[in-house]
Amino acid sequence: MSSSRLSPLSSRLKGPILSLDQFLTRQKVLTLYRSILRLSKHLPPSDAAFVREWARSDFDRYRNVDVGDVDRIRMLLSQGMVQLRTLETSVTLAKRGGGS
């Protein structure tokens, strides 16, 4: 009886079951992507479109990295965080320059 309850859930699961560390890393990656998209809203429309396309293409490029390759994923996440900070700095400077 309980197995019939679980079968709809198991049919909705996509891909392999992740370990806790893999799940948390995935959440960090998704948070990074969402942060970039949120930040793009503070840019002029043409720049925002460029940033969204850049983010999407970069994340798509590395979409199929093996979930077991934790070192590579962490390295890519680190690089993404550096790029996010650089973008945040650019947006902040543009806001200051535009308000003067």
C-alpha positions as CSV (number, residue, x, y, z in Angstrom):
1,M,0.0,0.0,0.0
2,S,2.8,2.5,0.9
3,S,4.7,1.6,-2.3
4,S,1.7,2.7,-4.4
5,R,1.9,6.0,-2.6
6,L,5.6,6.4,-3.4
7,S,5.4,5.4,-7.1
8,P,4.0,8.8,-8.3
9,L,6.8,10.6,-6.4
10,S,9.5,8.3,-7.9
11,S,8.1,8.8,-11.4
12,R,8.5,12.6,-11.0
13,L,12.1,12.5,-9.9
14,K,14.5,13.5,-12.6
15,G,18.1,12.2,-12.9
16,P,20.1,10.5,-10.2
17,I,19.4,11.0,-6.5
18,L,21.9,13.5,-5.2
19,S,23.9,13.2,-2.0
20,L,23.5,16.1,0.5
21,D,26.7,17.7,-0.6
22,Q,25.7,17.5,-4.2
23,F,22.2,18.9,-3.4
24,L,23.7,21.8,-1.6
25,T,26.2,22.5,-4.4
26,R,23.3,22.4,-6.9
27,Q,21.4,24.9,-4.7
28,K,24.5,27.2,-4.7
29,V,24.7,27.0,-8.5
30,L,21.0,27.9,-8.9
31,T,21.3,30.7,-6.4
32,L,24.2,32.1,-8.4
33,Y,22.2,31.9,-11.7
34,R,19.2,33.7,-10.1
35,S,21.5,36.4,-8.6
36,I,22.9,37.1,-12.0
37,L,19.4,37.3,-13.5
38,R,18.2,39.6,-10.7
39,L,21.2,41.9,-11.1
40,S,20.6,42.2,-14.8
41,K,17.3,43.9,-14.0
42,H,19.3,46.9,-12.9
43,L,21.0,47.4,-16.3
44,P,19.8,49.1,-19.4
45,P,17.6,46.8,-21.5
46,S,20.3,46.0,-24.1
47,D,22.9,45.3,-21.5
48,A,20.5,43.3,-19.5
49,A,19.7,41.1,-22.5
50,F,23.4,40.6,-23.1
51,V,24.0,39.6,-19.5
52,R,21.1,37.2,-19.4
53,E,22.2,35.5,-22.7
54,W,25.8,35.3,-21.4
55,A,24.7,33.7,-18.2
56,R,22.4,31.3,-20.0
57,S,25.1,30.2,-22.4
58,D,27.7,29.7,-19.7
59,F,25.4,27.7,-17.5
60,D,24.2,25.6,-20.5
61,R,27.8,25.0,-21.5
62,Y,28.5,23.4,-18.1
63,R,25.1,21.8,-17.6
64,N,26.4,18.3,-18.2
65,V,29.4,18.4,-15.8
66,D,29.5,15.1,-13.9
67,V,27.8,15.6,-10.5
68,G,30.6,13.5,-9.0
69,D,33.3,16.0,-10.2
70,V,33.0,18.1,-7.1
71,D,36.3,19.9,-7.6
72,R,35.4,21.1,-11.1
73,I,31.9,22.2,-10.0
74,R,33.4,24.1,-7.0
75,M,35.9,25.7,-9.3
76,L,33.2,26.8,-11.8
77,L,31.1,28.1,-8.9
78,S,34.0,30.1,-7.6
79,Q,34.6,31.6,-11.0
80,G,30.9,32.4,-11.3
81,M,30.9,34.2,-7.9
82,V,33.9,36.3,-9.0
83,Q,32.1,37.3,-12.2
84,L,28.9,38.1,-10.2
85,R,31.0,40.4,-7.9
86,T,32.5,42.1,-10.9
87,L,29.1,42.6,-12.4
88,E,27.8,44.0,-9.1
89,T,30.7,46.4,-8.9
90,S,30.0,47.5,-12.5
91,V,26.3,48.1,-11.8
92,T,27.1,50.0,-8.6
93,L,29.6,52.2,-10.4
94,A,27.1,52.8,-13.3
95,K,24.4,53.9,-10.8
96,R,26.8,56.3,-9.2
97,G,28.0,57.7,-12.5
98,G,24.5,58.0,-13.9
99,G,23.3,59.9,-10.8
100,S,26.0,62.6,-10.9
